[in-house]
Amino acid sequence: MVGTVETTFSPVFLLWILPQHSAWAAPLGAISLSYKFTITPDGQPWCKIQGQINGNEFLDYNCNSQKNATEVWERQTKTLKGLMEELKKNLLDIKPEIIKIIGIDSFSLQGTMMCKQESNGHNSASWKFGFDGHKSLLFNVENKSWTVLQPEGEPLKETLASDRAMIGELVSIATQDCIDWLPQVSRAQGEVLSTKALLSFFISTGLLLESFKTTSIKSAPERTSQSPSSITLCRSRSDWLHPPLPQPQFRPRPQPACPSFRSSL
């Protein structure tokens, strides 16, 4: 049987599917903002910074970059780059000690600064430092305490803890700047996600129309195509009861032969 398909799409379904593909569908709760950085005193670029909100990357910056950024990103990169320059100076001061401990001449300092805002409004922040992928030192900004995890973290702790200006900067950036940046970044990323979600919604709608459609099959007799040579014309019933008489066939009459005349002279 051959059928025709009619598709109906309920407005209620649109109201259900749209939030699933928009930034509004993001669960409410804690929001975290983190900045991962790498400082290589003898490398180029000597500094890299990566920003993430709730684990999603929004910033990838190197300290040699001259690219223009939006006002929000420019304030962040300027503040963080200033801190990276101070950390670089401290690394150069303790470089011989670090080399002696880790046993290599060239090394990089990796770190992460994170601030978090809980759903109840409570804020928290922390700093982590390490060398060549190994976590070496933690700094708790709430009580300004240090935790050494690896031997190479000890000289870094001593040089940072002895610098009041450095401690003040670490605390200020994590507890003030980062918390101020958090809603700005969240709002900017929400606009980007909303645009992407809208595009995703229209794409998904087209696909879901095929899988969630209501179909109504209207039966229709099948028709088979036949070539003219295979079609047989059937007589009507009246032809069976009263078959037509054979039609007389007319043959042309033969023309008489013309008489022959003989001339008598």
C-alpha positions in Angstrom: 0.0 0.0 0.0 1.2 3.5 -0.7 0.4 6.2 1.8 0.7 10.0 2.2 2.3 11.4 5.4 1.0 14.4 7.2 3.2 16.0 9.9 1.9 18.0 12.8 4.3 19.7 15.3 2.8 20.8 18.6 3.7 24.2 20.1 4.0 22.5 23.4 6.9 20.5 22.0 8.6 23.8 21.0 8.3 25.1 24.5 9.9 21.9 25.8 12.8 21.6 23.4 13.9 25.3 23.3 15.2 25.4 26.9 17.1 22.2 26.3 19.2 23.9 23.7 19.7 27.2 25.3 21.9 28.7 28.1 18.7 28.8 30.2 19.1 25.0 30.6 22.3 25.4 32.5 21.8 24.1 36.1 21.8 26.8 38.8 24.5 26.4 41.4 28.1 27.1 42.1 30.1 29.0 39.5 33.9 28.7 39.3 36.4 30.9 37.4 40.0 29.7 37.0 43.2 30.9 35.4 45.9 28.4 34.5 49.3 29.9 33.7 52.7 28.8 32.7 55.9 30.8 33.2 59.1 29.8 31.3 61.8 32.3 32.3 64.0 31.4 29.3 61.2 30.5 26.8 59.2 32.3 24.2 56.5 33.1 24.9 57.7 33.3 28.4 54.1 33.3 29.8 50.8 31.7 28.8 47.4 32.2 30.5 44.2 30.1 30.0 40.9 31.2 31.5 38.1 28.8 32.2 34.6 29.2 33.6 33.0 26.0 34.9 35.6 24.1 33.0 34.9 25.8 29.7 37.7 27.7 28.1 37.1 31.3 27.2 40.6 32.9 27.2 43.9 31.8 25.7 46.5 34.4 26.0 50.3 34.6 25.8 52.3 37.5 27.3 54.0 38.4 24.0 50.6 38.9 22.3 49.8 42.4 21.0 46.2 41.6 19.9 43.5 44.0 21.0 41.0 42.5 23.4 37.6 43.5 24.7 37.5 45.7 27.8 36.7 42.8 30.1 39.5 40.5 28.8 42.0 43.4 28.7 41.5 44.2 32.4 42.0 40.5 33.3 45.1 40.0 31.1 46.7 43.2 32.2 46.3 42.3 35.9 47.4 38.7 35.5 50.3 39.7 33.2 51.6 42.1 35.9 51.5 39.2 38.4 53.3 36.9 36.0 56.1 39.4 35.7 56.6 39.5 39.4 56.6 35.7 39.6 59.1 35.6 36.8 61.5 37.8 38.8 61.1 35.5 41.9 61.8 32.5 39.7 65.1 34.0 38.4 66.2 34.6 42.0 65.7 31.0 43.1 66.6 29.4 39.7 69.9 27.8 41.0 68.1 26.2 43.9 65.3 24.9 41.7 67.7 23.5 39.2 69.7 21.8 42.0 66.5 20.1 43.3 64.8 19.0 40.1 68.1 18.3 38.3 67.4 20.1 35.0 68.6 23.5 33.7 65.3 24.5 32.0 62.0 24.4 33.8 58.6 26.0 33.8 56.4 27.1 36.7 52.7 26.1 36.3 50.0 27.5 38.5 46.2 27.8 38.9 44.2 30.5 40.5 40.6 29.7 41.1 37.7 31.5 42.7 34.3 30.0 43.3 30.9 31.3 44.2 28.6 28.9 45.8 24.8 28.9 45.3 24.4 30.2 48.9 26.6 33.2 48.1 29.8 32.0 49.9 33.0 32.7 48.0 36.3 30.7 48.1 39.6 31.0 46.4 43.0 29.3 46.2 46.4 29.2 44.4 48.3 26.2 43.2 51.9 26.1 42.0 54.0 23.4 40.5 57.1 22.7 38.3 57.0 20.7 35.1 53.6 19.1 35.8 54.2 18.3 39.4 52.0 20.1 42.1 54.5 21.5 44.6 52.9 24.3 46.6 49.4 25.4 47.7 48.4 28.8 49.1 45.1 29.2 51.1 44.0 32.9 50.7 41.5 32.7 53.5 44.1 32.1 56.3 47.2 33.0 54.2 48.7 29.6 54.9 51.2 27.6 52.7 51.3 23.9 52.1 54.5 22.4 50.6 53.9 19.2 48.6 57.3 18.7 46.9 60.9 19.6 47.8 61.1 22.2 45.0 58.1 24.0 46.5 60.1 25.0 49.6 62.3 27.6 48.0 59.3 29.0 46.1 57.4 29.3 49.4 60.2 31.0 51.1 60.6 33.7 48.4 56.9 34.3 48.0 56.0 34.3 51.7 58.8 36.8 52.5 57.3 39.3 50.0 54.4 41.1 51.6 53.5 42.9 48.4 53.3 39.5 46.6 51.1 38.0 49.3 48.8 41.0 49.2 48.6 40.7 45.4 47.8 37.0 45.5 45.0 37.6 48.0 43.6 40.6 46.2 43.5 39.0 42.8 41.9 35.8 44.1 39.3 37.3 46.5 38.4 40.6 44.8 39.4 40.8 41.1 38.4 37.2 40.4 35.0 37.5 42.1 34.4 40.8 40.2 35.3 39.1 36.9 33.1 36.1 37.5 29.7 37.6 36.6 31.2 39.6 33.7 32.7 36.4 32.2 29.5 34.5 32.9 27.4 37.1 31.2 29.7 37.4 28.2 29.8 33.6 27.8 26.0 33.4 28.3 25.6 35.6 25.2 27.9 33.4 23.2 26.2 30.2 24.4 22.7 31.7 23.6 23.7 32.4 20.0 25.1 28.9 19.6 22.1 27.4 21.4 19.7 29.1 19.0 21.5 27.8 16.0 21.6 24.3 17.6 17.9 24.5 18.3 17.0 25.2 14.7 19.3 22.4 13.5 17.9 20.0 16.1 14.3 20.9 15.3 14.8 19.9 11.7 16.2 16.6 12.8 13.6 15.9 15.5 10.8 16.7 13.1 11.6 13.5 11.4 11.7 11.4 14.5 8.8 13.0 16.6 6.3 13.6 13.8 2.7 12.4 14.0 1.9 10.4 10.9 -1.5 9.7 9.3 -1.4 7.1 6.6 -4.1 7.4 3.9 -4.4 4.1 2.1 -4.4 4.2 -1.7 -4.5 1.3 -4.1 -1.3 0.3 -5.6 -0.8 1.1 -9.3 1.6 -0.8 -11.3 2.9 0.7 -14.4 2.6 -1.4 -17.6 4.1 -0.8 -21.0 1.7 -0.3 -23.8 2.6 -3.6 -25.3 1.5 -5.5 -22.2 -2.0 -3.9 -21.8 -4.9 -6.1 -22.7 -8.3 -4.5 -23.5 -11.2 -6.5 -22.2 -14.6 -6.5 -23.8 -17.7 -5.4 -21.9 -20.3 -7.9 -20.7 -22.7 -6.9 -23.5 -20.1 -8.0 -26.0 -20.0 -11.4 -24.4 -23.8 -11.8 -24.7 -24.3 -10.3 -28.1 -21.0 -10.7 -29.9 -20.8 -8.2 -32.8 -21.5 -9.6 -36.2 -18.6 -9.9 -38.6 -18.3 -6.9 -40.8 -18.5 -7.6 -44.5 -15.4 -7.2 -46.3 -15.5 -5.3 -49.5 -13.1 -6.2 -52.3 -12.6 -3.9 -55.2 -14.2 -5.2 -58.4 -11.9 -6.2 -61.2 -12.0 -3.8 -64.1 -13.3 -5.5 -67.3 -10.8 -5.9 -70.0 -11.1 -3.5 -72.8 -12.5 -5.0 -76.1 -10.1 -5.4 -78.9 -10.9 -3.9 -82.2 -9.6 -5.1 -85.4 -9.5 -2.7 -88.3 -10.6 -4.0 -91.6 -9.2 -2.2 -94.6 
